[in-house]
Structures are given as structure tokens and as C-alpha cells.
Amino acid sequence: MTHAIEVEIDSLGKVHPVDPLSTLPEGRAILTWQTAPEHETMLLSETALAENWLGPEEDAAWAHLQPAK
């Protein structure tokens, strides 16, 4: 049987239920987590932005900021 509860993970890796009345039984579990919304947006837009940013036009536009070779 599968159960799901919302938890928070502290900086030491300890798992704490969000609902103070929830208890975690002893045993094993599979942990999935949600990325922070700001990271998700960044990751989803990276491919689309790379199409524009990695082109020769961009290289030429920023060439004056590169160290002389």
C-alpha cells in the first residue's frame, strides 16, 4: 500500500512532516522532491535561450568584451 505525506527536509537531511499531527512510521520509503519554482523556470527556458545565445551573431556582439588573443 502506498501513502503520501508532505514533508520538509532540513539542511542536515532530516525529514520533518509539514502537518504536525503526521507521524512517519519506521521503515523504508521512496523520496521524490519538487524543485524550487525559480529553478524550474530557469531549467525549462535554458534550451530555448541557448538557441539565440549560442549563435554567431551573439559571439560577434560580445567580441569586444573578450580578452585579446
PQR file of N, CA, C, O and H, with PARSE charges and radii, in Angstrom:
ATOM      1  N   MET A   1       0.846  -1.172   0.000 -0.4000 1.5000
ATOM      2  CA  MET A   1       0.000   0.000   0.000 -0.0000 2.0000
ATOM      3  C   MET A   1       0.895   1.239   0.000  0.5500 1.7000
ATOM      4  O   MET A   1       1.919   1.264   0.683 -0.5500 1.4000
ATOM      5  N   THR A   2       0.516   2.262  -0.758 -0.4000 1.5000
ATOM      6  CA  THR A   2       1.287   3.491  -0.855 -0.0000 2.0000
ATOM      7  C   THR A   2       0.590   4.610  -0.098  0.5500 1.7000
ATOM      8  O   THR A   2      -0.626   4.777  -0.190 -0.5500 1.4000
ATOM      9  H   THR A   2      -0.316   2.242  -1.312  0.4000 1.0000
ATOM     10  N   HIS A   3       1.369   5.367   0.645 -0.4000 1.5000
ATOM     11  CA  HIS A   3       0.867   6.533   1.367 -0.0000 2.0000
ATOM     12  C   HIS A   3       1.728   7.723   0.966  0.5500 1.7000
ATOM     13  O   HIS A   3       2.895   7.552   0.616 -0.5500 1.4000
ATOM     14  H   HIS A   3       2.357   5.231   0.720  0.4000 1.0000
ATOM     15  N   ALA A   4       1.172   8.907   1.012 -0.4000 1.5000
ATOM     16  CA  ALA A   4       1.933  10.115   0.702 -0.0000 2.0000
ATOM     17  C   ALA A   4       1.631  11.176   1.747  0.5500 1.7000
ATOM     18  O   ALA A   4       0.472  11.404   2.096 -0.5500 1.4000
ATOM     19  H   ALA A   4       0.224   9.046   1.296  0.4000 1.0000
ATOM     20  N   ILE A   5       2.677  11.823   2.242 -0.4000 1.5000
ATOM     21  CA  ILE A   5       2.512  12.971   3.131 -0.0000 2.0000
ATOM     22  C   ILE A   5       3.507  14.035   2.691  0.5500 1.7000
ATOM     23  O   ILE A   5       4.538  13.718   2.098 -0.5500 1.4000
ATOM     24  H   ILE A   5       3.618  11.638   1.958  0.4000 1.0000
ATOM     25  N   GLU A   6       3.204  15.282   2.975 -0.4000 1.5000
ATOM     26  CA  GLU A   6       4.107  16.380   2.629 -0.0000 2.0000
ATOM     27  C   GLU A   6       5.126  16.545   3.743  0.5500 1.7000
ATOM     28  O   GLU A   6       4.772  16.587   4.921 -0.5500 1.4000
ATOM     29  H   GLU A   6       2.366  15.539   3.456  0.4000 1.0000
ATOM     30  N   VAL A   7       6.393  16.638   3.361 -0.4000 1.5000
ATOM     31  CA  VAL A   7       7.472  16.788   4.337 -0.0000 2.0000
ATOM     32  C   VAL A   7       8.399  17.918   3.910  0.5500 1.7000
ATOM     33  O   VAL A   7       8.383  18.354   2.759 -0.5500 1.4000
ATOM     34  H   VAL A   7       6.681  16.604   2.404  0.4000 1.0000
ATOM     35  N   GLU A   8       9.198  18.379   4.848 -0.4000 1.5000
ATOM     36  CA  GLU A   8      10.288  19.311   4.569 -0.0000 2.0000
ATOM     37  C   GLU A   8      11.584  18.618   4.970  0.5500 1.7000
ATOM     38  O   GLU A   8      11.612  17.826   5.912 -0.5500 1.4000
ATOM     39  H   GLU A   8       9.211  18.024   5.783  0.4000 1.0000
ATOM     40  N   ILE A   9      12.644  18.924   4.251 -0.4000 1.5000
ATOM     41  CA  ILE A   9      13.947  18.340   4.547 -0.0000 2.0000
ATOM     42  C   ILE A   9      14.855  19.473   5.000  0.5500 1.7000
ATOM     43  O   ILE A   9      15.030  20.455   4.278 -0.5500 1.4000
ATOM     44  H   ILE A   9      12.621  19.568   3.486  0.4000 1.0000
ATOM     45  N   ASP A  10      15.434  19.345   6.192 -0.4000 1.5000
ATOM     46  CA  ASP A  10      16.285  20.418   6.703 -0.0000 2.0000
ATOM     47  C   ASP A  10      17.690  20.314   6.115  0.5500 1.7000
ATOM     48  O   ASP A  10      17.984  19.396   5.350 -0.5500 1.4000
ATOM     49  H   ASP A  10      15.292  18.548   6.778  0.4000 1.0000
ATOM     50  N   SER A  11      18.551  21.260   6.478 -0.4000 1.5000
ATOM     51  CA  SER A  11      19.897  21.325   5.903 -0.0000 2.0000
ATOM     52  C   SER A  11      20.765  20.125   6.286  0.5500 1.7000
ATOM     53  O   SER A  11      21.787  19.871   5.648 -0.5500 1.4000
ATOM     54  H   SER A  11      18.312  22.006   7.100  0.4000 1.0000
ATOM     55  N   LEU A  12      20.364  19.391   7.317 -0.4000 1.5000
ATOM     56  CA  LEU A  12      21.102  18.195   7.721 -0.0000 2.0000
ATOM     57  C   LEU A  12      20.552  16.928   7.077  0.5500 1.7000
ATOM     58  O   LEU A  12      21.078  15.838   7.303 -0.5500 1.4000
ATOM     59  H   LEU A  12      19.534  19.597   7.834  0.4000 1.0000
ATOM     60  N   GLY A  13      19.490  17.065   6.270 -0.4000 1.5000
ATOM     61  CA  GLY A  13      18.895  15.921   5.600 -0.0000 2.0000
ATOM     62  C   GLY A  13      17.817  15.224   6.406  0.5500 1.7000
ATOM     63  O   GLY A  13      17.326  14.170   6.001 -0.5500 1.4000
ATOM     64  H   GLY A  13      19.063  17.950   6.086  0.4000 1.0000
ATOM     65  N   LYS A  14      17.444  15.789   7.527 -0.4000 1.5000
ATOM     66  CA  LYS A  14      16.379  15.193   8.344 -0.0000 2.0000
ATOM     67  C   LYS A  14      15.026  15.533   7.737  0.5500 1.7000
ATOM     68  O   LYS A  14      14.808  16.649   7.267 -0.5500 1.4000
ATOM     69  H   LYS A  14      17.843  16.646   7.856  0.4000 1.0000
ATOM     70  N   VAL A  15      14.123  14.563   7.752 -0.4000 1.5000
ATOM     71  CA  VAL A  15      12.791  14.705   7.161 -0.0000 2.0000
ATOM     72  C   VAL A  15      11.793  15.033   8.265  0.5500 1.7000
ATOM     73  O   VAL A  15      11.741  14.353   9.290 -0.5500 1.4000
ATOM     74  H   VAL A  15      14.300  13.656   8.134  0.4000 1.0000
ATOM     75  N   HIS A  16      10.994  16.093   8.043 -0.4000 1.5000
ATOM     76  CA  HIS A  16      10.002  16.531   9.020 -0.0000 2.0000
ATOM     77  C   HIS A  16       8.651  16.674   8.324  0.5500 1.7000
ATOM     78  O   HIS A  16       8.557  17.370   7.314 -0.5500 1.4000
ATOM     79  H   HIS A  16      11.036  16.645   7.211  0.4000 1.0000
ATOM     80  N   PRO A  17       7.599  16.026   8.845 -0.5600 1.5000
ATOM     81  CA  PRO A  17       6.264  16.203   8.257  0.2800 2.0000
ATOM     82  C   PRO A  17       5.809  17.657   8.365  0.5500 1.7000
ATOM     83  O   PRO A  17       6.037  18.302   9.389 -0.5500 1.4000
ATOM     84  N   VAL A  18       5.166  18.181   7.315 -0.4000 1.5000
ATOM     85  CA  VAL A  18       4.624  19.539   7.343 -0.0000 2.0000
ATOM     86  C   VAL A  18       3.455  19.607   8.325  0.5500 1.7000
ATOM     87  O   VAL A  18       3.336  20.562   9.092 -0.5500 1.4000
ATOM     88  H   VAL A  18       4.980  17.657   6.483  0.4000 1.0000
ATOM     89  N   ASP A  19       2.602  18.597   8.297 -0.4000 1.5000
ATOM     90  CA  ASP A  19       1.481  18.520   9.233 -0.0000 2.0000
ATOM     91  C   ASP A  19       2.014  17.996  10.566  0.5500 1.7000
ATOM     92  O   ASP A  19       2.503  16.868  10.631 -0.5500 1.4000
ATOM     93  H   ASP A  19       2.699  17.821   7.674  0.4000 1.0000
ATOM     94  N   PRO A  20       1.928  18.802  11.635 -0.5600 1.5000
ATOM     95  CA  PRO A  20       2.500  18.367  12.915  0.2800 2.0000
ATOM     96  C   PRO A  20       1.830  17.120  13.495  0.5500 1.7000
ATOM     97  O   PRO A  20       2.397  16.474  14.377 -0.5500 1.4000
ATOM     98  N   LEU A  21       0.643  16.775  13.020 -0.4000 1.5000
ATOM     99  CA  LEU A  21      -0.041  15.584  13.525 -0.0000 2.0000
ATOM    100  C   LEU A  21       0.353  14.319  12.775  0.5500 1.7000
ATOM    101  O   LEU A  21       0.018  13.214  13.202 -0.5500 1.4000
ATOM    102  H   LEU A  21       0.183  17.299  12.304  0.4000 1.0000
ATOM    103  N   SER A  22       1.062  14.472  11.660 -0.4000 1.5000
ATOM    104  CA  SER A  22       1.514  13.305  10.891 -0.0000 2.0000
ATOM    105  C   SER A  22       2.714  12.673  11.581  0.5500 1.7000
ATOM    106  O   SER A  22       3.574  13.370  12.121 -0.5500 1.4000
ATOM    107  H   SER A  22       1.334  15.369  11.313  0.4000 1.0000
ATOM    108  N   THR A  23       2.761  11.381  11.557 -0.4000 1.5000
ATOM    109  CA  THR A  23       3.931  10.674  12.072 -0.0000 2.0000
ATOM    110  C   THR A  23       4.483   9.795  10.965  0.5500 1.7000
ATOM    111  O   THR A  23       3.742   9.268  10.135 -0.5500 1.4000
ATOM    112  H   THR A  23       2.063  10.815  11.118  0.4000 1.0000
ATOM    113  N   LEU A  24       5.774   9.653  10.970 -0.4000 1.5000
ATOM    114  CA  LEU A  24       6.436   8.806   9.984 -0.0000 2.0000
ATOM    115  C   LEU A  24       6.700   7.448  10.620  0.5500 1.7000
ATOM    116  O   LEU A  24       7.365   7.368  11.653 -0.5500 1.4000
ATOM    117  H   LEU A  24       6.376  10.082  11.644  0.4000 1.0000
ATOM    118  N   PRO A  25       6.192   6.388  10.019 -0.5600 1.5000
ATOM    119  CA  PRO A  25       6.464   5.065  10.580  0.2800 2.0000
ATOM    120  C   PRO A  25       7.907   4.660  10.308  0.5500 1.7000
ATOM    121  O   PRO A  25       8.528   5.131   9.355 -0.5500 1.4000
ATOM    122  N   GLU A  26       8.419   3.803  11.135 -0.4000 1.5000
ATOM    123  CA  GLU A  26       9.755   3.282  10.916 -0.0000 2.0000
ATOM    124  C   GLU A  26       9.738   2.413   9.669  0.5500 1.7000
ATOM    125  O   GLU A  26       8.775   1.686   9.427 -0.5500 1.4000
ATOM    126  H   GLU A  26       7.915   3.420  11.909  0.4000 1.0000
ATOM    127  N   GLY A  27      10.776   2.484   8.896 -0.4000 1.5000
ATOM    128  CA  GLY A  27      10.853   1.655   7.702 -0.0000 2.0000
ATOM    129  C   GLY A  27      11.519   2.389   6.557  0.5500 1.7000
ATOM    130  O   GLY A  27      12.211   3.388   6.753 -0.5500 1.4000
ATOM    131  H   GLY A  27      11.559   3.074   9.093  0.4000 1.0000
ATOM    132  N   ARG A  28      11.299   1.878   5.367 -0.4000 1.5000
ATOM    133  CA  ARG A  28      11.902   2.446   4.158 -0.0000 2.0000
ATOM    134  C   ARG A  28      10.855   3.213   3.377  0.5500 1.7000
ATOM    135  O   ARG A  28       9.656   2.965   3.505 -0.5500 1.4000
ATOM    136  H   ARG A  28      10.737   1.067   5.208  0.4000 1.0000
ATOM    137  N   ALA A  29      11.326   4.153   2.561 -0.4000 1.5000
ATOM    138  CA  ALA A  29      10.418   4.952   1.737 -0.0000 2.0000
ATOM    139  C   ALA A  29      11.140   5.357   0.464  0.5500 1.7000
ATOM    140  O   ALA A  29      12.368   5.325   0.394 -0.5500 1.4000
ATOM    141  H   ALA A  29      12.299   4.354   2.457  0.4000 1.0000
ATOM    142  N   ILE A  30      10.379   5.729  -0.520 -0.4000 1.5000
ATOM    143  CA  ILE A  30      10.922   6.317  -1.744 -0.0000 2.0000
ATOM    144  C   ILE A  30      10.652   7.808  -1.656  0.5500 1.7000
ATOM    145  O   ILE A  30       9.516   8.231  -1.441 -0.5500 1.4000
ATOM    146  H   ILE A  30       9.381   5.755  -0.463  0.4000 1.0000
ATOM    147  N   LEU A  31      11.697   8.599  -1.821 -0.4000 1.5000
ATOM    148  CA  LEU A  31      11.585  10.050  -1.685 -0.0000 2.0000
ATOM    149  C   LEU A  31      11.621  10.704  -3.059  0.5500 1.7000
ATOM    150  O   LEU A  31      12.530  10.450  -3.850 -0.5500 1.4000
ATOM    151  H   LEU A  31      12.620   8.255  -1.995  0.4000 1.0000
ATOM    152  N   THR A  32      10.647  11.534  -3.339 -0.4000 1.5000
ATOM    153  CA  THR A  32      10.669  12.395  -4.523 -0.0000 2.0000
ATOM    154  C   THR A  32      10.585  13.821  -4.018  0.5500 1.7000
ATOM    155  O   THR A  32      10.019  14.058  -2.951 -0.5500 1.4000
ATOM    156  H   THR A  32       9.909  11.740  -2.697  0.4000 1.0000
ATOM    157  N   TRP A  33      11.131  14.777  -4.752 -0.4000 1.5000
ATOM    158  CA  TRP A  33      11.067  16.156  -4.289 -0.0000 2.0000
ATOM    159  C   TRP A  33      10.745  17.079  -5.436  0.5500 1.7000
ATOM    160  O   TRP A  33      10.908  16.739  -6.608 -0.5500 1.4000
ATOM    161  H   TRP A  33      11.591  14.584  -5.618  0.4000 1.0000
ATOM    162  N   GLN A  34      10.286  18.250  -5.069 -0.4000 1.5000
ATOM    163  CA  GLN A  34       9.930  19.268  -6.051 -0.0000 2.0000
ATOM    164  C   GLN A  34      11.038  20.300  -6.088  0.5500 1.7000
ATOM    165  O   GLN A  34      11.544  20.725  -5.049 -0.5500 1.4000
ATOM    166  H   GLN A  34      10.154  18.526  -4.117  0.4000 1.0000
ATOM    167  N   THR A  35      11.411  20.699  -7.292 -0.4000 1.5000
ATOM    168  CA  THR A  35      12.402  21.754  -7.406 -0.0000 2.0000
ATOM    169  C   THR A  35      11.746  23.079  -7.073  0.5500 1.7000
ATOM    170  O   THR A  35      10.537  23.249  -7.232 -0.5500 1.4000
ATOM    171  H   THR A  35      11.001  20.354  -8.136  0.4000 1.0000
ATOM    172  N   ALA A  36      12.553  24.006  -6.615 -0.4000 1.5000
ATOM    173  CA  ALA A  36      12.035  25.336  -6.314 -0.0000 2.0000
ATOM    174  C   ALA A  36      11.535  25.963  -7.613  0.5500 1.7000
ATOM    175  O   ALA A  36      12.159  25.775  -8.657 -0.5500 1.4000
ATOM    176  H   ALA A  36      13.535  23.868  -6.486  0.4000 1.0000
ATOM    177  N   PRO A  37      10.430  26.701  -7.577 -0.5600 1.5000
ATOM    178  CA  PRO A  37       9.864  27.270  -8.812  0.2800 2.0000
ATOM    179  C   PRO A  37      10.860  28.101  -9.619  0.5500 1.7000
ATOM    180  O   PRO A  37      10.845  28.049 -10.849 -0.5500 1.4000
ATOM    181  N   GLU A  38      11.728  28.867  -8.947 -0.4000 1.5000
ATOM    182  CA  GLU A  38      12.674  29.685  -9.706 -0.0000 2.0000
ATOM    183  C   GLU A  38      13.673  28.817 -10.458  0.5500 1.7000
ATOM    184  O   GLU A  38      14.105  29.198 -11.546 -0.5500 1.4000
ATOM    185  H   GLU A  38      11.740  28.909  -7.948  0.4000 1.0000
ATOM    186  N   HIS A  39      14.053  27.665  -9.916 -0.4000 1.5000
ATOM    187  CA  HIS A  39      14.964  26.765 -10.619 -0.0000 2.0000
ATOM    188  C   HIS A  39      14.266  26.085 -11.789  0.5500 1.7000
ATOM    189  O   HIS A  39      14.869  25.874 -12.842 -0.5500 1.4000
ATOM    190  H   HIS A  39      13.701  27.356  -9.032  0.4000 1.0000
ATOM    191  N   GLU A  40      13.008  25.745 -11.604 -0.4000 1.5000
ATOM    192  CA  GLU A  40      12.258  25.077 -12.665 -0.0000 2.0000
ATOM    193  C   GLU A  40      12.147  25.980 -13.892  0.5500 1.7000
ATOM    194  O   GLU A  40      12.349  25.523 -15.017 -0.5500 1.4000
ATOM    195  H   GLU A  40      12.519  25.915 -10.749  0.4000 1.0000
ATOM    196  N   THR A  41      11.831  27.245 -13.686 -0.4000 1.5000
ATOM    197  CA  THR A  41      11.729  28.196 -14.793 -0.0000 2.0000
ATOM    198  C   THR A  41      13.061  28.320 -15.514  0.5500 1.7000
ATOM    199  O   THR A  41      13.111  28.347 -16.744 -0.5500 1.4000
ATOM    200  H   THR A  41      11.667  27.616 -12.772  0.4000 1.0000
ATOM    201  N   MET A  42      14.137  28.396 -14.744 -0.4000 1.5000
ATOM    202  CA  MET A  42      15.464  28.515 -15.336 -0.0000 2.0000
ATOM    203  C   MET A  42      15.777  27.289 -16.194  0.5500 1.7000
ATOM    204  O   MET A  42      16.252  27.425 -17.321 -0.5500 1.4000
ATOM    205  H   MET A  42      14.096  28.374 -13.745  0.4000 1.0000
ATOM    206  N   LEU A  43      15.514  26.106 -15.671 -0.4000 1.5000
ATOM    207  CA  LEU A  43      15.830  24.889 -16.408 -0.0000 2.0000
ATOM    208  C   LEU A  43      14.972  24.725 -17.654  0.5500 1.7000
ATOM    209  O   LEU A  43      15.458  24.266 -18.688 -0.5500 1.4000
ATOM    210  H   LEU A  43      15.128  25.995 -14.756  0.4000 1.0000
ATOM    211  N   LEU A  44      13.698  25.097 -17.561 -0.4000 1.5000
ATOM    212  CA  LEU A  44      12.811  24.959 -18.712 -0.0000 2.0000
ATOM    213  C   LEU A  44      13.156  25.939 -19.831  0.5500 1.7000
ATOM    214  O   LEU A  44      12.931  25.637 -21.003 -0.5500 1.4000
ATOM    215  H   LEU A  44      13.304  25.469 -16.721  0.4000 1.0000
ATOM    216  N   SER A  45      13.697  27.107 -19.486 -0.4000 1.5000
ATOM    217  CA  SER A  45      13.988  28.113 -20.510 -0.0000 2.0000
ATOM    218  C   SER A  45      15.398  27.990 -21.082  0.5500 1.7000
ATOM    219  O   SER A  45      15.703  28.620 -22.094 -0.5500 1.4000
ATOM    220  H   SER A  45      13.880  27.352 -18.534  0.4000 1.0000
ATOM    221  N   GLU A  46      16.253  27.202 -20.461 -0.4000 1.5000
ATOM    222  CA  GLU A  46      17.650  27.129 -20.880 -0.0000 2.0000
ATOM    223  C   GLU A  46      17.808  26.725 -22.342  0.5500 1.7000
ATOM    224  O   GLU A  46      18.588  27.350 -23.060 -0.5500 1.4000
ATOM    225  H   GLU A  46      16.005  26.690 -19.639  0.4000 1.0000
ATOM    226  N   THR A  47      17.107  25.718 -22.797 -0.4000 1.5000
ATOM    227  CA  THR A  47      17.239  25.242 -24.176 -0.0000 2.0000
ATOM    228  C   THR A  47      16.782  26.295 -25.173  0.5500 1.7000
ATOM    229  O   THR A  47      17.444  26.532 -26.184 -0.5500 1.4000
ATOM    230  H   THR A  47      16.473  25.209 -22.214  0.4000 1.0000
ATOM    231  N   ALA A  48      15.649  26.925 -24.886 -0.4000 1.5000
ATOM    232  CA  ALA A  48      15.130  27.939 -25.803 -0.0000 2.0000
ATOM    233  C   ALA A  48      16.076  29.135 -25.890  0.5500 1.7000
ATOM    234  O   ALA A  48      16.312  29.661 -26.978 -0.5500 1.4000
ATOM    235  H   ALA A  48      15.111  26.732 -24.065  0.4000 1.0000
ATOM    236  N   LEU A  49      16.617  29.564 -24.756 -0.4000 1.5000
ATOM    237  CA  LEU A  49      17.533  30.701 -24.765 -0.0000 2.0000
ATOM    238  C   LEU A  49      18.857  30.352 -25.433  0.5500 1.7000
ATOM    239  O   LEU A  49      19.467  31.202 -26.082 -0.5500 1.4000
ATOM    240  H   LEU A  49      16.425  29.136 -23.872  0.4000 1.0000
ATOM    241  N   ALA A  50      19.303  29.122 -25.283 -0.4000 1.5000
ATOM    242  CA  ALA A  50      20.574  28.715 -25.876 -0.0000 2.0000
ATOM    243  C   ALA A  50      20.544  28.830 -27.392  0.5500 1.7000
ATOM    244  O   ALA A  50      21.569  29.117 -28.010 -0.5500 1.4000
ATOM    245  H   ALA A  50      18.808  28.431 -24.756  0.4000 1.0000
ATOM    246  N   GLU A  51      19.378  28.611 -28.001 -0.4000 1.5000
ATOM    247  CA  GLU A  51      19.275  28.736 -29.457 -0.0000 2.0000
ATOM    248  C   GLU A  51      19.662  30.139 -29.915  0.5500 1.7000
ATOM    249  O   GLU A  51      20.295  30.293 -30.959 -0.5500 1.4000
ATOM    250  H   GLU A  51      18.545  28.378 -27.499  0.4000 1.0000
ATOM    251  N   ASN A  52      19.294  31.151 -29.156 -0.4000 1.5000
ATOM    252  CA  ASN A  52      19.638  32.528 -29.510 -0.0000 2.0000
ATOM    253  C   ASN A  52      21.023  32.917 -29.019  0.5500 1.7000
ATOM    254  O   ASN A  52      21.766  33.588 -29.735 -0.5500 1.4000
ATOM    255  H   ASN A  52      18.780  31.026 -28.307  0.4000 1.0000
ATOM    256  N   TRP A  53      21.374  32.512 -27.827 -0.4000 1.5000
ATOM    257  CA  TRP A  53      22.611  32.972 -27.206 -0.0000 2.0000
ATOM    258  C   TRP A  53      23.859  32.318 -27.761  0.5500 1.7000
ATOM    259  O   TRP A  53      24.944  32.890 -27.653 -0.5500 1.4000
ATOM    260  H   TRP A  53      20.770  31.967 -27.246  0.4000 1.0000
ATOM    261  N   LEU A  54      23.744  31.142 -28.350 -0.4000 1.5000
ATOM    262  CA  LEU A  54      24.927  30.431 -28.807 -0.0000 2.0000
ATOM    263  C   LEU A  54      25.166  30.586 -30.307  0.5500 1.7000
ATOM    264  O   LEU A  54      25.905  29.803 -30.904 -0.5500 1.4000
ATOM    265  H   LEU A  54      22.863  30.677 -28.438  0.4000 1.0000
ATOM    266  N   GLY A  55      24.548  31.588 -30.909 -0.4000 1.5000
ATOM    267  CA  GLY A  55      24.712  31.812 -32.338 -0.0000 2.0000
ATOM    268  C   GLY A  55      25.886  32.725 -32.644  0.5500 1.7000
ATOM    269  O   GLY A  55      26.386  33.414 -31.755 -0.5500 1.4000
ATOM    270  H   GLY A  55      23.948  32.224 -30.424  0.4000 1.0000
ATOM    271  N   PRO A  56      26.329  32.735 -33.895 -0.5600 1.5000
ATOM    272  CA  PRO A  56      27.461  33.575 -34.291  0.2800 2.0000
ATOM    273  C   PRO A  56      27.184  35.069 -34.130  0.5500 1.7000
ATOM    274  O   PRO A  56      28.107  35.847 -33.888 -0.5500 1.4000
ATOM    275  N   GLU A  57      25.915  35.476 -34.263 -0.4000 1.5000
ATOM    276  CA  GLU A  57      25.582  36.893 -34.088 -0.0000 2.0000
ATOM    277  C   GLU A  57      25.873  37.343 -32.659  0.5500 1.7000
ATOM    278  O   GLU A  57      26.371  38.448 -32.441 -0.5500 1.4000
ATOM    279  H   GLU A  57      25.165  34.844 -34.459  0.4000 1.0000
ATOM    280  N   GLU A  58      25.565  36.495 -31.697 -0.4000 1.5000
ATOM    281  CA  GLU A  58      25.834  36.824 -30.297 -0.0000 2.0000
ATOM    282  C   GLU A  58      27.335  36.882 -30.036  0.5500 1.7000
ATOM    283  O   GLU A  58      27.807  37.764 -29.318 -0.5500 1.4000
ATOM    284  H   GLU A  58      25.160  35.598 -31.874  0.4000 1.0000
ATOM    285  N   ASP A  59      28.084  35.951 -30.614 -0.4000 1.5000
ATOM    286  CA  ASP A  59      29.536  35.968 -30.447 -0.0000 2.0000
ATOM    287  C   ASP A  59      30.113  37.276 -30.961  0.5500 1.7000
ATOM    288  O   ASP A  59      30.980  37.869 -30.319 -0.5500 1.4000
ATOM    289  H   ASP A  59      27.701  35.235 -31.197  0.4000 1.0000
ATOM    290  N   ALA A  60      29.641  37.729 -32.111 -0.4000 1.5000
ATOM    291  CA  ALA A  60      30.134  38.980 -32.684 -0.0000 2.0000
ATOM    292  C   ALA A  60      29.746  40.172 -31.810  0.5500 1.7000
ATOM    293  O   ALA A  60      30.542  41.093 -31.626 -0.5500 1.4000
ATOM    294  H   ALA A  60      28.937  37.247 -32.633  0.4000 1.0000
ATOM    295  N   ALA A  61      28.534  40.157 -31.277 -0.4000 1.5000
ATOM    296  CA  ALA A  61      28.067  41.278 -30.456 -0.0000 2.0000
ATOM    297  C   ALA A  61      28.869  41.420 -29.164  0.5500 1.7000
ATOM    298  O   ALA A  61      29.034  42.530 -28.659 -0.5500 1.4000
ATOM    299  H   ALA A  61      27.887  39.410 -31.426  0.4000 1.0000
ATOM    300  N   TRP A  62      29.361  40.324 -28.633 -0.4000 1.5000
ATOM    301  CA  TRP A  62      30.088  40.357 -27.360 -0.0000 2.0000
ATOM    302  C   TRP A  62      31.610  40.289 -27.545  0.5500 1.7000
ATOM    303  O   TRP A  62      32.345  40.269 -26.558 -0.5500 1.4000
ATOM    304  H   TRP A  62      29.228  39.422 -29.044  0.4000 1.0000
ATOM    305  N   ALA A  63      32.087  40.253 -28.781 -0.4000 1.5000
ATOM    306  CA  ALA A  63      33.517  40.072 -29.049 -0.0000 2.0000
ATOM    307  C   ALA A  63      34.375  41.162 -28.418  0.5500 1.7000
ATOM    308  O   ALA A  63      35.500  40.896 -27.994 -0.5500 1.4000
ATOM    309  H   ALA A  63      31.490  40.269 -29.583  0.4000 1.0000
ATOM    310  N   HIS A  64      33.857  42.384 -28.351 -0.4000 1.5000
ATOM    311  CA  HIS A  64      34.656  43.484 -27.797 -0.0000 2.0000
ATOM    312  C   HIS A  64      34.921  43.315 -26.299  0.5500 1.7000
ATOM    313  O   HIS A  64      35.778  44.011 -25.753 -0.5500 1.4000
ATOM    314  H   HIS A  64      32.944  42.600 -28.695  0.4000 1.0000
ATOM    315  N   LEU A  65      34.221  42.425 -25.631 -0.4000 1.5000
ATOM    316  CA  LEU A  65      34.429  42.186 -24.202 -0.0000 2.0000
ATOM    317  C   LEU A  65      35.364  41.012 -23.925  0.5500 1.7000
ATOM    318  O   LEU A  65      35.723  40.760 -22.775 -0.5500 1.4000
ATOM    319  H   LEU A  65      33.525  41.860 -26.075  0.4000 1.0000
ATOM    320  N   GLN A  66      35.756  40.300 -24.968 -0.4000 1.5000
ATOM    321  CA  GLN A  66      36.640  39.152 -24.804 -0.0000 2.0000
ATOM    322  C   GLN A  66      38.093  39.620 -24.757  0.5500 1.7000
ATOM    323  O   GLN A  66      38.453  40.589 -25.425 -0.5500 1.4000
ATOM    324  H   GLN A  66      35.464  40.504 -25.903  0.4000 1.0000
ATOM    325  N   PRO A  67      38.928  38.940 -23.974 -0.5600 1.5000
ATOM    326  CA  PRO A  67      40.347  39.315 -23.940  0.2800 2.0000
ATOM    327  C   PRO A  67      40.997  39.075 -25.305  0.5500 1.7000
ATOM    328  O   PRO A  67      40.624  38.155 -26.033 -0.5500 1.4000
ATOM    329  N   ALA A  68      41.964  39.913 -25.633 -0.4000 1.5000
ATOM    330  CA  ALA A  68      42.670  39.779 -26.914 -0.0000 2.0000
ATOM    331  C   ALA A  68      43.441  38.471 -26.930  0.5500 1.7000
ATOM    332  O   ALA A  68      44.011  38.055 -25.921 -0.5500 1.4000
ATOM    333  H   ALA A  68      42.267  40.661 -25.041  0.4000 1.0000
ATOM    334  N   LYS A  69      43.449  37.828 -28.094 -0.4000 1.5000
ATOM    335  CA  LYS A  69      44.168  36.547 -28.228 -0.0000 2.0000
ATOM    336  C   LYS A  69      45.498  36.755 -28.886  0.5500 1.7000
ATOM    337  O   LYS A  69      46.245  35.797 -29.085 -0.5500 1.4000
ATOM    338  H   LYS A  69      42.987  38.166 -28.914  0.4000 1.0000
TER
END
